[in-house]
Amino acid sequence: MSPQELMSSILQLAIQGKLVEQRPEEGTAEELYRQIQAEKQALIKTGKIKKQKPLPEITEDEIPFEIPEAWKWVRLGDCTSYAHTKEKVISTEIDPESWSLDLEDIEKESGKIVNYCKAGKRSITGDKVIFHKGQILYSKLRPYLKKILVAPQDGICTPELVPFWAYGGLDAQYIVSVLRAPHVDFAINAVTYGVKMPRVGTETMVNLLVPLPPLAEQKRIVAKIEELLPLIERYEKAWSRLEDFNKRFPGDMQKSILQMAIQGKLVEQRPEEGTGEELYHQIQTELKPLIQAKRFKGKKLPELSDDELPFEIPSSWKWVRLGDIISIESGKNLTSSQMRNGSVPVYGGNGITGYHDESLVHEETVVIGRVGFYCGSVHVTEKEAWITDNAFITTYPFISIDRSFLVYMLRHMDLGRDNNATAQPVVSGKKIYPLAFPLPPLAEQKRIVARLEELLPLCEKMK
């Protein structure tokens, strides 16, 4: 259950009379309702409010759920001033020191004030609505955001906020809880109008059904909710940490699995499979014709020092430099306007960028992003493909090195990680050839790949 769902459940229990016990000595809501009507009549008699058109009687079909016998169903317009004319003030008459409240100053769901601003600090145009300390403020714009609160002091606000009083000494915070409860929230949002900026009409609000408990019970309900709020906040923090962990876990697990693979900890070593040293000699033999044909640069690189080795590897493996086993060459420029309609995929730094009618390579090829945001990314092309100059064509001893093993390791090495974020990111042979690469025997490479292809899909399913 999410923190929001937990809060909604508590509010729903509250308005159904299930959050606190009922106490006969606290009277009934019927008695409270008579007090409310008496107060309204007194206010009408003194001219403080206008007499409103009577609201329809509540029918059995309208009642959404059962409430305690001591409670009473009433309409919001019968126990509050929601429908009455609001006090307005024109922009030129606003005191610059008064509190100016806009919708963006209110946190959704909780109704907390997240920004306090004086009117003089804002560019105010048009009429504003005056509100008083203790009034309920309800956002009729996008009511699903539940920007509802009790005003902590006097101020002015956007006309999208409706300030109103609760009669008969009703606990204003209880009314806020009712308006935030899931059943009431659903009922309101089911009849909003406007697609992009939905609003709720006054008639909907004044006819809204409110479950009314005795006043003392209202106060106990509010006190209970306030008692639970710190616990919900603690739960929310724990939930957020768990959510963050769950989001990061699959990616972190993938990295851990690949790190185990590159350190020789994912599968066991088997003496009968030979050594990385023996494989390295085979690689040198395999590369000779490629170097002679100028398909592999084959630059002599210095031996790796102990200080350059990032971690320990099995004794049967061998540390080599990346430039000892791969050679890179930029692809050929091909802009989108130069692509001719065809079925040959065109690869850039981030994989396929379009299609062409001519191939640059005629076998599945490992490509490395050369420049830009995707520099260092690694892809394998289709058999027929074009590689642009935004990527490198990679040549390697394909008999001695398993291609999938090479691709997994290059991706895990994150070849573009050391680029300066303030400059154009770029990968070059000068940067990557000196990098240390752990070389296992070929048979072990294949077993590592088999294990990775078994485990990594499980990580994907966790996302």
N, C-alpha and C positions, 0 to 999 in steps of 0.2 A: 504494500500500500504506500503510495507516494505521500509526502507531507500534505499536499493539497487535498488529496482524497481523505486523509485522516482528519483534517480540519473540517472538510465538508461533512463527514460522518458525525463529528461532534456537534456541529451546528444543526444538522438534521435531528439528532437525538434531542437537542435543546428545544427545538420548536415543536417536538412531539411530546414533550413533557417527560422524557426518559433520562434526562441528564441529572436532575436532582429529584428528591422525593417531594410529594405533595403533603402539605400540613394543613389540616382542617382549621386550625386557629388563625390562619392567614386570610380567611374569607374566600370569596369567590370572584371570578372575573365579571360576573353579572353585576355584582355590587360596584366594582370598579368602573364598569361601563356606564352605570347610572351617574357616577361622579363625573365622568368625562362629559356626558351630555349636559349635565348641570353647569359645568364650567363653560362649555360652548355657548349655552344660552345666556349666561352672564356676560360673556364677551360680546355677543351679538347685541344684547340690551344696552351695553355701554358704547357701542359703535366701534369697538376695536377690530371686529371681524364682521364680514357680511354673511347673511344667511345664505346657505347653499341649498341647491336642489337636493331633496332626499335621495339617497342611494337605494337601489333595489334590495329587497330582502334576500338573504342568503338561502338558497335552496339546497336540498339534500344532494342533488346531483353535482353541485359545485364543490362539495367538501372533499378534499383530496386524501385525507387520512384521519384516523381517530386521535382525539386529544383527551386529556383527563376530564372527568366530570366537572371539576371546579373551574375549568377554563371555558372560554367562549370564542367562537369565530366572529370576527368583525372585519369590516372593510377599512383599508388604510385611510380613506377619506373621512371615515367616521371618527377616527381617534387622533388625526393629525391635521395640520394646516397645509398639506401638500397642494391642494387645489387653489389656495388663496393667492391673491396678487402679490407679487414679489416687490420688495423695495429696490428701486433702481437709482443709479447716479450717473450723470454724464461725465465724460472723461475730464472736462475742464474743471469740474468741481471736486475731483478726488484729492484727498489729502495725501501728499507724497509720502508721508510717514506711515500711512495705513498699510495693513497687510494685504497684499494682492495674491490671490490663490488661483492658479491655472491647473488644468487637468494634468499636465506633465509634472506638476509638483507632488502628485499623489501616487503612491506605489499601488500597482494593481494587486488584487486579491486581499492584501492586508489593510489597505486604506491608510497606511502610514504617510505622514508628511515627509518627503525626502528633500524638499527645497523650500526655504522660507525667503520670501523676497518682498521688499517694500515697493509700494506703487511707483515711487520716484525712480526706481531702478529699472522700470519696465517702460516700453513704448506702448502706451495704452490708447486705443482708439475705440470708438463706439461706447454704448452704455455698458455698465457693469452692474452686478447684483450685490446688494448689501446683505451680509449675514451677521448673525450675533452668536456670541459664545453660548454653547449648549444646544444650538440648532443642529439638526441632522442635515448633512450635505450629501445629496445623491446625484451621481452623474447619469443624466438621461441619454448622453451620447455613448455609444458602445457599452451598454450596461453590463455586458459579459465580463468586462474588466474589473467589475466590482469595486469601483472607486467610491467608497461609501465611508463616511466618518462622522463623528460628533465634533463640531467646531470647538477648538480649545480656546479661542478668543474671537473678538470681532474682526471683521475684514470685508473685503470686496472680492468677488469672484466672477468668472466667466458665466454668461447666461446658460451654458451647458450644465452647470451645477445648480440643483434645485435645493435651496435651504427651506426647511420647514420645522415647525414645533410639534412635539408630542404633547397632547392634552392630558389632563388628569394626573399629572405627576408621573406619567409613564416613563420608565427608564429608557432614555434615548439610545443607550448602548444596546439594549435588548432589541429595539426596532432595527438597529443596524445589523444585529445578528440574524434577525428574520430575513432581512433583505439580501443578506449574503448566503443564506442557506440554499442548498442545491435545488430543492423543489421550487422555491420562490424564484430563484435565479432562472431556472428552466422556463417557468411560466411566463416570466417577463420577456425573455429573449425569444420565445416562440411567437411573439406578436409585435416585435420591433418593425419599424419601417425604414426604408433606405438601404441600399445594397452596400455601397462603399463606406458610408458613415451611418450605421443603423442607430436609430433613436427609439425611445419608448415614449408613448403619448401620455398626456395627463390623465385621460379617461381610464387608460389601462391601470395606471398607478393608484388612482383613488378607489377603483373597484377591486383592487388586489386583496385577497383574503389574508388576514393576519390571525394566527392563533394567539389569543390573549390570556396570559395567566394572571393570577392575583399579583399585586404590585410587589409584595415581599418576595414572592417566588421569582419574579423577574430579576430582582436584585441578586438573589442567590444563583440564578442561572448565569448572570453576567459575571459574578464573582468566581463561579466555577470555571467558566471559559478563560478568565484572566489567570486563574491558577494553573490551567493546563497550557497556556500559551508558551511559557518558558520551556516546558517539556517538548512541545511541538517544535520549537525553534532548535532545541538540541537534537531532536530527531531529524530535522531538516538538514542540519549540518552533517550529521552522520550519513544521511541519505545521499547528500551531495558528494561526500567523499567516496561512498560506495559507487555512485553513478560514474564519477570520474575514473575510479579504478576499473569499473566494468568497460568503460570506453577505451581505456588505455591497455587493458589486459591482453586482448588478442594481438595487438601490435607489439607489445612488450614480449609476449610469449613467442611470437615469430622471431623477433630479434634474438631472444635467448636460445631458441632452437638453432638458428643459423650460427650463433656464436659457438655453441657446442660443436656444431658441424665443423667449423673452421679451426677449432682447437683439437679436433680428433677425439671428442668425447661423446659423439652421437652413436657411433658403432664401434665394435671392438676391432683391434688390430689382429691380423692373421699373418704369422711369419711366412707362410707359403706364398703370400701374394707379393713378396719382394719388398723393396724399399723405395723411398722417394729419390734416393741417390742413384739407384739403378735406372729409375724412370727418367731422371734428368739426363743421363747419358744417352738414352734412347731419343729423348727430345732433341738433343744436339744433332744426332744423326739425321733425324727427320727434317730438321730445319735447314740443313746444308743445301739441298736443291732449291728450297724456297728462297734462301738468301742469294744463291747464284742467279735465280730468275728474277731477283729484285722484287719479290713479293713479300719479303720479310726483311726489315731493316737490319736486324742482327747486330746492333751496336754493343760493343764490349762495355759492360757495366761493372763497377767495383764490387768486391765481395761484401756481403752484409756484415756489419759489426754487431757485437752483442748488444750495444746500446740501441740499435735500431729494431731489435726484435720485440714486438708488442706483447707477446705472451709465449708460454711454453707449448710445444707440440710433441707428439709421440716421437720416440727415438727413431722409428722407421720412416718418419716424414723428413722433408728437407725444406729449409727456407730458401726461396729464390726471389729474385726481383721480378716484378711484373713484366718488365721489359725483356726478361729472359724467355718468356713463354708467349707473349703477344706482341703484335706490331699493329699500329693504327695508321690509317690513311683517310684523309677527308673525302667525303663523297663529292658529287658534282652539283653545282648550283642548278636549281630548277624551281622557278617561281610558279605560283598558282596560275598566272596568266600563260605560262609556257607549257603547262600540262595539257596534253592532248587526250581527248576522251578515250579511255581504254580500261583494261582490267588489271594492269600492273600496279600494285600498291607502291606509293611513294613514302619513304620513311624519313622523318626529321628527328629532332632531339626527343620528341615525345611520342614516337611511334608513327602510325600512319597519318599523313596529312592530306592525302589526295590520291588520285589515280592517273596513270599515264599509259601510253601505248608502247613504251620501250623499256627494256630492262638494263640495269647497270651491273647487277650480279645475277648469277644463274644457279645459285645453290643457297640453301638456308644460311644466313650470315648473321653473326653477332654484331650489333651496332651500338655505339656509345654516343650519347648526346654530347655535342662539342661546345655549344655556346648558349647563353641565355638561361632562363629559369630552370630548364630541364637538363642542363649540362651534367654529365655523369650518369644519367639514366641509361639503362641497358635493355635492349630489345633483341629479339630474334626475328629476322625477316622471313617471308615466304620464299619458296624456291626461286621465283622470278620476282625481282624487286628493283626499285631505284632508291638510292640513298642520296639525300641532298647534302650540301656542304655544312648543314647544321648538325651533322652527325659524322662519326668516324666508322669506317669499315674496319673490322677487327680480323686479323689473320693470326692463327694459332696452329700448333701441331695437332690436328684433329684425330690422328691415330693414337697419340699418347695422352691426350687430355679429353675427358668426357665434357661435351659441350654444355650439358645441363649443369654439371658441377661448376664449370667456369662461370656460367651466367649467375648462378646462385651466389658464388663467392664475390663476383664483381659488384653485384647489387648490394650485398652486405657491406662491402668495403666503402660504399657511398663515395664514389670517386670525385663528386663535386662538392664535398663537405667543407673543404678548406678555402673556398673562394671568398673574396672580400665582398660583403654584401653591398658596399657603397659603389663598387665598380661593376662593369659588365662581367657576369660569371663566365668562366671559360675553362675547359679542360684541354690539356695538351700532353704530348708525349713527355715533355720535360717534367711535368707534374706527376704523371702516373707511372712512368717507367721505373723510377727508383723505389716504388712502394714494395714492401715485403709481402710475399705471397707464400702461404704454407702449401706444400706439394705432397699429397699422399700417393701411394701406389695406385695405378689405374683401377684395379679391381675394387679397392676401397672407395675410390671416387664414386664408382657405380653404386656401391652399397649405400653410401651417404645419400646419393640422389634418390634412391628407392625409399630410404627412410624419410627424407624430407617430403617426398610426394605423398607419403602416408600421413605425416603429421601436419603439414602446413594447411591442407584443406580443412582440418578440424578447427584450426585457428580462425579461418575465414568464416566458418559457420557460427563462431561466437560473436561476430561483429553485428 
